[in-house]
Amino acid sequence: MEAFSRIYGRVRRLMHLHTGHRRQQGLCAAADVRLSVQQAADVWARRFEEAGVSEPGPSSQYIVAHVLGAKTMANLEPGILGKTLTDAQMQRVWELCGRRLSRMPVQYVIEEWDFRDITLKMRPPVFIPRPETEDLVSFVLSDLQPAWGAGFTVLEVGCGSGAISLSLLQNLPRLRVIALDRNKAAVDLTSENAHRLGLRDRLQVIHLDVMLDAEKVLRECGLVDVLVSNPPYLFSQDVASLQPEILQFEDLAALDGGADGLQIIRQILSLAPHLLKDLGRVYLEVDPRHPPLIQQYVEETKEVGLQYIQTHCDITERPRFSILQKTRPER
Amino acid sequence: MPSYVLSRLIVMAGQTLTWELKFPGRLLLSPVSVGLPRIRAAGKKDRIDLDSLNEEHLEEQFVRGSGPGGQATNKTCNCVVLKHIPSGIVVKCHQTRSVDMNRKKAREIMQEKLDIFYKGEDSGVLKQRKEQEWRKLEKRKRARETLEKKRLFKENVLADSKQGEDTR
C-alpha cells in the first residue's frame, strides 16, 4: 500500500492531468514513468475516485484490459499484470481514461460493449444497451426457439445499437428481423453491427419514427409474428436527475417517454394489432410502475385487440417486462 | 411476483441440449420439480459428465449498485454471485461484460465445484485434472529422455571418431 502511494504520488506530480490542451503535457510527462498493467489500473482507479467518477475501479479495469486486447482484467494472462506497459499502451490508456474523466460512459470510451453473446460497436449518442434488456431477449427466444425461428419475422421498434435484433438473429438462424429507429445514427450503427456479425442478410433496418410515420410503418412492415421493443419509458420529470454519463452523452429522446413514460408505449400498443398476425406477441421493456397501468389500459379498451399475458421481473426483481398477445378476431 | 420459466439453448461441441430453468430472482418456491438432463462441461477437450444443477438450491445476486436500474442507470459492473444453499458454496463471476454470460459461467463453475465437493476423489473434475497433470509430467519425462539419448549419441560419435584418429 505504501509502495502504491509513492508511485501514485509521483505519477500525480508528473501528470498534472487536465482536459484540453494541457492533457498533451500530461502525456509527455507520463513517458518518464514506467508502470505495470496493474499499477496503471490502480493509478487510474484512484484518479477516478478522487474526481468523483462513478465505478472508479471497474472503469479503469475495463479500459486497461481493452488497451491490452482483452474484454476484462480477469481475461488477461496472470503474468501480464506485472508487465510494464509500452509507451504506446501508456499513451492509449491515458487518452481513454482522460475521456472517462469527462464522465463519458465506458462503453463510449472503448467504443464497444457486450450484450449476451455478441460484441457491439458503441457510438455516442446511440443508446447503450442495458443488462436488464438481456432478459427481454430471453423471453422472445424461449417462445421462438423450438422452431429455430424458422419462418418467423420479428419487428423491433427503437433498435438503437441493434442489441435486441442482432441477439435474436444470432441465436435463431432462420429468423428475419425488421428494425426501426427514428435516429439515423442508430440506423447506421445497427447496420454496421449487423455487418460485423454477418447478420446483414436477415435484417432490414429502416429509418422511421413510430410516432410520426405510423402509416408508413404499417405499409413497410407488413404482418409480423413478434413485436419487441425497449422504448423510451422514463418519466420526463426523472430525466433531469439522471447521472452525467447519460445526460451528457446519450440521446435523451431514446429515454424520455413523456409525462407518464407511456407515450411511445401507447403508440406501439395501438399499432400492434395492425402489425401482428393473429396470436402474435408483443414484448416490452418498461418502467417498474408501468405493468399494472398497461394491463389496465389493455383490458379497459377492448378495441385495442390485445390481451395482457404476463409481467416478468428483471434481475433486480423489479417488474420490468410486459408480454401481450393479439387476440384472435371473434367470428 | 410470479416466477418465470426461462429456456436456454446451449450448443456444446455440436450437440444441442435444452433445459428449462426456473429463475425466481430469490429463492424459489415451486411445486414442480425440474427434470434437468446431465450437462456436459462446455469448452473442454475431454468432456466429462457432471451432475446437473438444481435451480431450487441456488440463490442468485447481482451486483448492479443502487439506483433505479433499466434505462435510468448506466453501470458497467455485471458481477453475478451464485450461492448453493445446501453446501454453502459461493461462486462469484465477473469474467465477461454480459450479465447473461456471467450467469451461465457462474453455473458452469458451480457444477465443477459441486462435483469436487460431493464426489471427492471420485470427482470427474479432479480425475481429469490429475490426468492432465500426469500427461504433462510424462511429456516432460519423455523430452528429457530424448535429450539424454541425443547427448549420449553425440558422445559416442565423438568417441568413435577420436578412436579412429588414434589408430591412423
Contacts between the chains, C-beta under 8 A, distances in Angstrom:
chain1	res1	chain2	res2	distance
A	54	B	75	7.5
A	55	B	65	7.8
A	55	B	75	6.4
A	55	B	76	6.0
A	55	B	77	6.0
A	58	B	76	5.4
A	58	B	77	5.1
A	59	B	76	7.1
A	62	B	76	6.2
A	62	B	97	7.5
A	71	B	96	6.6
A	71	B	97	5.6
A	72	B	94	6.8
A	72	B	95	6.3
A	72	B	96	6.7
A	72	B	97	6.5
A	74	B	94	6.4
A	74	B	95	5.0
A	75	B	95	6.8
A	105	B	74	5.2
A	105	B	76	7.9
A	106	B	76	5.0
A	107	B	74	7.9
A	107	B	76	7.2
A	113	B	97	6.2
A	114	B	96	6.4
A	114	B	97	4.0
A	114	B	98	4.5
A	114	B	101	7.2
A	115	B	98	6.3
A	116	B	98	5.5
A	116	B	100	4.8
A	116	B	101	6.8
A	117	B	98	7.2
A	117	B	100	7.7
A	117	B	101	6.5
A	127	B	71	7.9
A	128	B	74	6.3
A	130	B	69	7.9
A	130	B	70	6.0
A	130	B	71	6.4
A	130	B	73	7.2
A	130	B	74	7.8
A	131	B	64	7.2
A	131	B	78	5.4
A	131	B	98	7.3
A	131	B	99	4.1
A	131	B	100	7.8
A	132	B	69	6.3
A	132	B	70	5.3
A	134	B	98	6.5
A	134	B	99	5.9
A	134	B	100	4.3
A	135	B	100	7.6
A	138	B	6	5.6
A	138	B	7	8.0
A	138	B	8	7.5
A	138	B	100	7.4
A	139	B	4	8.0
A	139	B	6	8.0
A	141	B	7	7.1
A	141	B	9	7.3
A	142	B	5	7.2
A	142	B	6	6.3
A	142	B	7	3.9
A	145	B	7	5.9
A	145	B	9	5.6
A	145	B	18	7.4
A	171	B	9	6.7
A	230	B	71	7.6
A	232	B	71	7.4
A	233	B	70	7.7
A	233	B	71	6.4
A	234	B	71	5.6
A	234	B	72	5.9
A	238	B	68	7.7
A	238	B	72	6.6
A	242	B	72	6.3
A	243	B	67	7.9
A	243	B	73	7.4
A	243	B	74	6.3
A	245	B	74	4.6
A	246	B	72	7.8
A	246	B	74	5.3
A	250	B	74	7.5
A	254	B	71	7.9
A	255	B	71	5.2
A	255	B	72	7.7
A	285	B	70	7.1
A	287	B	70	7.0
A	288	B	70	7.8
A	310	B	2	7.0
A	310	B	4	7.6
A	311	B	2	7.4
A	312	B	2	7.9
A	312	B	4	5.0
A	313	B	1	5.3
A	313	B	4	7.7
A	313	B	25	5.7
A	314	B	69	7.0
A	314	B	70	7.2
A	315	B	25	7.0
A	315	B	60	7.9
A	315	B	62	4.8
A	315	B	64	7.1
A	315	B	99	6.3
A	316	B	25	7.9
A	316	B	62	6.3
A	316	B	64	5.8
A	316	B	69	5.3
A	317	B	1	6.9
A	317	B	25	4.3
A	317	B	26	6.8
A	318	B	69	6.1
A	318	B	70	7.6
A	319	B	1	7.3
A	320	B	70	6.5
